[in-house]
């Protein structure tokens, strides 16, 4: 590695002058040309200041990963598992220590957050929980929610646009009786979260005169509730010809209920899910769904946190990751591949 003496000899100034220029000594009186030349030579020789070498040699970052879902909930709905795996993989590749933080007795361990460089919070969080995190860590990146985009970085998807894409697709196929099966989630233990898919479903079809509240069923984001809600839809006697189902896990249960009722998919009821979990392509019939780049969301969160720490960026970033409609046999008789 280059030394101050080598730079000084090449520029024709003293070692002290080189040192003061590279350390941005504002009291030094030196021409702009000399200053520029010192930086150019330092760059050519790949010189690192003591401050830069110390930063390189510092202990690896320690990030905290806060889970909104329990391990059991991840199994029932693997959406957040995929995001978590993206975070874990990116941290492993970069040599970053990752500390997993779970709720203990209804609360997150704030005392363990103080020794961390930053936190990645995966899931939905209410104001009370957000303030707990903020008290324990200066740098936080939220994934799948953006509780305060003026204070925190976040990585989200455009649920409204994804919903409109699905509805446009089903309308193009000629469906006018479209049902929605979705879930309800809560923060701070009791406050329901507005699901942008459900809201967009209502608003888009209402404007077109096609919304019917009888065709909306809400439960939990599990295969069990997808099964239960589809059985309710079938027993109602006026079955929609197409369904947008807000998670693939729910769609798996819904497909089973339709199969048991002898209702052909997609001939009598077309199905489009959401997330594109690994098993979606291997269902019978293969599930049309909205692909969410979940692992990429986790990777992006790690990158945002590193950038925040290394560049001292003061302005928050909100990254909106696009989705893709993947068309398979559950919505059309012959599998078509992907569409947007």
SULQUIPE-V784888 format. One record per run of one state. SS is the DSSP state (~ for helix, > for strand, _ for the rest). FROM is the first residue (numbers start at 1). TO is the last residue. If there is no record, write none. Layout:
ss: {SS SS}
from: {FROM FROM}
to: {TO TO}
This chain:
ss: {_ ~ _ ~ _ ~ _ ~ _ > _ ~ _ ~ _ > _ > _ > _ ~ _ > _ ~ _ > _ > _ ~ _ > _ > _ > _ ~ _ ~ > _ ~ _ > _ ~ _ > _ ~ _ > _ ~ _ > _ > _ > _}
from: {1 4 12 15 23 32 45 50 58 62 68 71 77 79 95 97 102 103 105 107 109 110 114 118 123 127 137 140 144 153 158 159 173 178 184 186 188 191 193 196 208 213 216 220 223 236 242 246 248 261 270 276 278 283 288 293 294 312 318 322 323 328 337 340}
to: {3 11 14 22 31 44 49 57 61 67 70 76 78 94 96 101 102 104 106 108 109 113 117 122 126 136 139 143 152 157 158 172 177 183 185 187 190 192 195 207 212 215 219 222 235 241 245 247 260 269 275 277 282 287 292 293 311 317 321 322 327 336 339 340}
